Every structure is written in structure tokens, then in C-alpha cells.
């Protein structure tokens, strides 16, 4: 899901808002860490609302950033990460 809006990620998490479902999610997309930083920096109520579920699962997410090694791919993959959700059942 690279370069989607926060609402798309938030909707995915919300639609799977049960431990057994969230534990099965591996996501390639925009950095949840970055969303968390933007919320704390800008304190925008719109951003907070659109990221509510992302922020809630952030502490249960192992995130591995993707390094963009070529300018040819920067636009598509900058700030992308693999996310592995793991909630204790």
C-alpha cells in the first residue's frame, strides 16, 4: 500500500480490529512511525482522527524501514516500511 493516505491504513486496521486478525497482518506501506511523528508535531485534529487506529497499534508493530537506493524509485517508495503487527492474544 505505498503512498496511500492515512485514512486507508487506518481503515485497514479498523476493519481487522480483532487480535487474531491483526496478528496476521504484514503490511508494506508508509511508515507508521512517521504518522506518529506528524501527529505529535502538528497536533492536527484531522490527522489524529484519520490515524487513530494506526496510533493504537503502533506499539504492537515492528517496523523495518526501506532504504531507497535510487532516485528512480524515490517517489514511489520513500518513507516506506514493512510492518509486522503482533498483539499478545
N, C-alpha and C positions, 0 to 999 in steps of 0.2 A: 504494500500500500504506500509506496514512496510518494511524497509530496501531496498527501491528502490534507484536508482541513482538520483541525482538532475535533470537530463535530463527528467526522467519520470514524475516527479512532474511538471516541467516546461512545458512539452508538454501538460499535462492535463489542466493546467491553460491557456496556449495559445490557445488550441482548444476550450475553453469556454470563450474566451476573449470578452464577452459582459456582461454588468451589470446584465441583467435578468438571465443569465446563471450562472455567478459567485455567485450571491446571493443564488443560490440553491445548492451550493457545501458545503458538510460536508465531511471532509477528515480525515481518521485515517492513520497516517504515520509519517515519520521522521520530526523532529522539524524544522519549517521554521526559528525559532529564531536562531538555531544552524547554519543553512546555512548562515544567515545574519552575524553571528559572524565570521564564517570561511572566508567569502568574505572580511570582514574588517581586519582580522588578516593576511591573506596570500596574499591578493591582486593579486590573480592569474587570468589572463585574461580568462583562460579556465573555471574556476569556475564561474566567473562573467557572461560569455556568457551562461553557462548551467543553471544559476539561475536567469536570467534577469526578467522573469515573476513572479517568486516566490518573488523576492525582491520588485517588483512593487506592489503586492497585500498584502505584509506583513503588512502594516499599516492598512489594512482593515480586518485583520484576528484576531479573538480571538482564542488564543491558550491555551490549557489546557494539561499540561504535564502528562504523565502516569508514575506512580511510579512502578518500577519493584521490587516486593516484594520477589521474589525467584530467586536464581541463575539458576534454571532450565529454566527460561524464559528470562534471561538477553540477550542472543544472538539474540533472535527474536524481543524483544520489547524495548531494551534500546534506549533512546533518542526518544521515540515515543510520539506523541501528537494527541489530537483531534483538528482539525482546523475548525472554522466556519467562512466562508467568508461573509462579509456584506458590500456591497458598497451602497452608497446613490444613489438612482435612480433619 
